[in-house]
Amino acid sequence: MKAEVLEEVKKEIKKMLDAGFIRPCRYAEWISNVVPVEKKDGRWRVAIDFRNLNSATPKDEYPMPVAETLINAAAGHKILSFMDGNAGYNQIFMAPEDIHKTAFRVPGSVGLFEYVVMTFGLKNAGATYQRDMNYIFHDLIGKLVEIYINDVVVKSVATDGHLEDLRRVLDRTRKFGLRMNPKKCAFGVTAGQFLGFLVHERGIEIGLKSQEAVRTMKPPTTKKELQCLIGKINFVRSPISDSIEDATELRLWSLEKIKENKAKVARAYNKKVKPKEFQVGDLVWEAVLPLGTRDKEYGKWSPNWHGPYKVVQVLKGNAYMLEMLDGVKFPVAVNGQHLKKYFPSMWDDGQ
């Protein structure tokens, strides 16, 4: 770790110590490593690599809300307020018997520490936070507020009633000691970013960052890049398909681009694929359906190879006339893609 980065890590460790988020650890069961991450504003966040701990942790199957449903529910309201939890996960205390499992080592002879509060990177942190938020706002969710983990939006159909709606939500946060980050809050606005989309009274729009990404994206050149593009298009179009007419034009353009790029990838692939060619007199296997056996190449649906058969005539279009070893000819030609060459083994002569 670079010296300047280590200094920033030490500062963050001191801040967390002073805030009571962590404490020195004496008896550790799991020891994780520090991963410093630079934020957009130039500051550093100290993340912990909990992969080994998470692999041994049972998953919390608490049902998480569907992002698309929340986005649609937040849209169509005249006035909105957006709030974000201040160090959201750190507002929940760890169970005393599990504190020692969060131990992490800080390089530079700083020491060994453990988390007193829940932190980012733990396997079930998101589900735990969502469970608590649902408990706190259970009677307001769907009516006045929509919540996805630490993202909160207060919605009102009329301007006059928004202050009262906001007061009810803030009273609830005060009652349970829930803190919000004022730098990430916006109160009494007509539009705002929620889960990556711009929501307002007229419906849903794609965020400015997403629009810029679509305008500047390059066409895919490989199958993997094409699959990545399709996934991104599906993410963008699904929440807005029924809410905004402008999305129709974007979807049609995207689908057309996908077709063009599929054809481009197929042409590039076909140029490199050489069809199998056989000569008269070659012995070949024939792939016959139904499929039965299994092998690594074809997986569950692997063919039964019958034969060997002898090639007696080569036709156009990579087709071949075959005959059995006893001289019985096939009534129809066989496509070369269903054939593979037969190589006699040393055991054939002894049979």
Secondary structure as GFF3:
##gff-version 3
##sequence-region A 1 351
A	DSSP	alpha_helix	3	19	.	.	.	ID=ss1
A	DSSP	beta_strand	22	24	.	.	.	ID=ss2
A	DSSP	beta_strand	32	38	.	.	.	ID=ss3
A	DSSP	beta_strand	44	49	.	.	.	ID=ss4
A	DSSP	alpha_helix	51	55	.	.	.	ID=ss5
A	DSSP	alpha_helix	67	74	.	.	.	ID=ss6
A	DSSP	beta_strand	79	84	.	.	.	ID=ss7
A	DSSP	three_ten_helix	88	91	.	.	.	ID=ss8
A	DSSP	three_ten_helix	96	102	.	.	.	ID=ss9
A	DSSP	beta_strand	104	106	.	.	.	ID=ss10
A	DSSP	beta_strand	111	115	.	.	.	ID=ss11
A	DSSP	alpha_helix	125	136	.	.	.	ID=ss12
A	DSSP	beta_strand	145	148	.	.	.	ID=ss13
A	DSSP	beta_strand	151	156	.	.	.	ID=ss14
A	DSSP	alpha_helix	162	175	.	.	.	ID=ss15
A	DSSP	three_ten_helix	182	184	.	.	.	ID=ss16
A	DSSP	beta_strand	186	189	.	.	.	ID=ss17
A	DSSP	beta_strand	191	194	.	.	.	ID=ss18
A	DSSP	beta_strand	197	200	.	.	.	ID=ss19
A	DSSP	beta_strand	203	206	.	.	.	ID=ss20
A	DSSP	alpha_helix	208	216	.	.	.	ID=ss21
A	DSSP	alpha_helix	223	237	.	.	.	ID=ss22
A	DSSP	alpha_helix	246	272	.	.	.	ID=ss23
A	DSSP	beta_strand	283	288	.	.	.	ID=ss24
A	DSSP	beta_strand	304	315	.	.	.	ID=ss25
A	DSSP	beta_strand	319	323	.	.	.	ID=ss26
A	DSSP	beta_strand	334	335	.	.	.	ID=ss27
A	DSSP	three_ten_helix	336	338	.	.	.	ID=ss28
A	DSSP	beta_strand	339	341	.	.	.	ID=ss29
A	DSSP	three_ten_helix	348	350	.	.	.	ID=ss30
###
